[in-house]
């Protein structure tokens, strides 16, 4: 218990596991029940200790072990003769089971192999239902014996289950708030009952137990108030992000809730140093979150001199006046967390407290003190008490989340100080981040929230250092390789974040990473606040770096003008931004692309909405697709590209010419019939030898799934139907006749009807709209679906040109062109008004196009929307 209270859960587990082995013989062969040893044995693990062991396992993220211990404890509880005591244990057991199921979420299906997002979501829903059932069972047991403190604990957990964390739905918020308020009232009632018992001279035999319950009740009330504060901080963050009119009121309400919780926590005993320390640290983090809502960060981009108030702790503290400021509150709470650990040192708590205290010093420009505290935080995270068995060390040891945070923070400090070691700190942080992501299924959201920012920051540092290196290519190239690796990691993190799916980057078959061939150039245009970095990689690891100094605000403005100009369908509106963007993005590298046949672009998310083919070379006045001799492909990430060619061709051609059956138009958005879907499919049938067709009423998810059940498998899946990629991946859809498919459902569907294990060769989405900010959805859907290549659209264009361009793409592809060349030549055909050698022979059926339409198709609006994403080969 001492180990547990000091936060040394590994040692608590080791001790209690030794006791547990003396309690059970195990299961008889063919039996589902445990065989119990002599319960009178005083050395055996008690039910209370079993519940504590399960809690220790939960704290370590070993949820399956926690579940197993609880199941054993349930068997033990059935043998207890005292009905009241048995009911109390049953309430505690089911309460903990609710905790474990809630924490498990979909972790049982995190392996990614053969498990779709739909499956993981089903497991998540099942565990949430189990959690809810367990907690309500616990609530019933607690009410049966009229145990207010136990009831309060269970209501607190129900509040945790209901508390919304992302979209802050008003109903969920109010229900969670109600549970917390009820829990607080019951905790106060239970404390009052035990206090009265202590005053009863006739009940002295129960005084010790009453004192124990009072201590537990105080902790419980503090936890409830902390959860209330968390709920209100989340609401404030949500309202600020939505520019809500009552955002300031929400901030004020959250401040009051943090003060209430702080008052309760400060009065608690230091005997449970672990819980008290982490409570104080959590409250300090709440103040930090509110502080960020009310002020914008202004990190130092170059070394600066430390302010005088950094010299001593007292002068620094004075600088944080007034005492009611968020900064002063953070300092006070973190200092108290360290004080609480002076007697019983919880090294993990000390690491957190010192690390967050260092962050405060860093924010104020006190780099020396911030560095010292951060290095101490790293030391405490790395050093642990010795354990006796090696296997326990391997399974339980290590806090990569902590080490990632503090090494990243150390890198920031060293960079601000102008020292030469920040790259090493960022490198160590990257290693810890990957270790945590791959090996710790129950990691916190810190990795999802901060992963993209960290990788971009690391790439920034490496690229700047490479640019300043004057000693030659041998020193510069390793830095550029590391920068590319960090850019790639950022791209992958972005995909995982957009789809909220840690498995999305593991869909395509993985073998040895493909090497660039002669004529191929890999292009990373990366946007920073003050510049665009243009990094080119060729075969034999030849890497080139160019930089164009331009503020991000100017780039963003020009990109918006470019997109709006294209959509206006007027060339003269497009000209200026198209030329400017060419000068910034392509001209600095154009001389190095003389022998390039295909340019593989890995754009940062800010540039995913830019159709590079429509940029204009100012020197010859031509679009880049004409001016350059190379084809284009967009890669979400080089590492995620699958280049497997499937030996057997079979196409599923599905289209919806009419409005979907259950489509409900809104004032903001209406969709029109796709009048040329049948013409498009008619032409594709001539080109693709083996095919199945589902049009209009026949185009349903059930009919597609039926093909999978009949063992009909496809290498090409073509959808001519409306779809929308929006910022929230869960709201992105593809329409069938009788329904709309979510991206997760589309993933399942394609997995059932495509060839395995190599997956799908080509996915075509020829009429989808991609909202600003949702480009990763369009770029990543092929990866999510396990497709080698995806042909998609940034915006919905005229259905005639859509039908023509997709048909031309297939026609070119089947003439032994690569996919990238096939798309380029199809676009050139439209750009030249269907009058060049890039167009099909006269026998090709183009009767549905008149001369006026053919001329109109020269505008980039009609051809630049199409992007080839992923595999560019044949």
Secondary structure, 3 states (H helix, E strand, C coil): CHHHHCCCHHHHHHHHHHHHCCCEEEECCCCCCEEECCCCCCCCCCHHHHHHHHHHHHHCCCHHHHHHHHHHHHHHHCCCCCHHHHHHHHHHHHHHHHHHHHHHCCHHHCCCCCCCHHHHHHHHHHHHHHHHHHHHHHHHHHHHCCCHHHHHHHHHHHHHHHCCCCCCCHHHHHHHHHHHHHHHHHHHHHHHHHHHHHHCHHHHHHHHHHHHHHHHHHHHHHHHHHHHHHHHHHHHHHHHHCCCCCHHHHHHHHHHHHHHHHHHHHCCCCCCHHHHHHHHHHHHHHHHHHHHHHCCCCCCCCCCCCCHHHHCHHHHHHHCCCCCCHHHHHHHHHHHHHHHCCCCCCHHHHHHHHHHHHHHHHHCCCHHHHHHHHHHHHHHHHCCCCCCCHHHHHHHCCCHHHHHHHHHHHHHHHHHHCCCCHHHHHHHHHHHHHHHHHHCCCCCCHHHHHHHHHHHHHHHHHHHHHHHCCCCHHHHHHHHHHHHHHHHHHHHHHHHHHHCCCCHHHCCCCCCCCCCCCCEEEEEEEECCCEEEEEEECHHHCEEEEEEECCHHHHHHHHHHHHHHHHCCCHHHHHHHHHHHHHHHCHHHHHHHCCCCEEEECCCHHHCCCCHHHCEECCCCEEHHHHCCCEEEECCCHHHCCCCCCCCCCEEEEECCCCCCCCCCCCCCCCCCCCCHHHHHHHHHHHCCCEEEEEHHHCCHHHHHHHHHCCCCECEEEEECCEEECCCHHHCEEECCCCEEEHHHHHHHHHHHECCCCCEEEEEECCEEECCCCHHHHHHHHHHHCEEEEEEECCCCCHHHHHHHHHHHHHHHCCCCCHHHHHHHHHHHHHCCCCCCCCCCCCCCCCCCCHHHHHHCCCHHHHCCEEEEECCCC
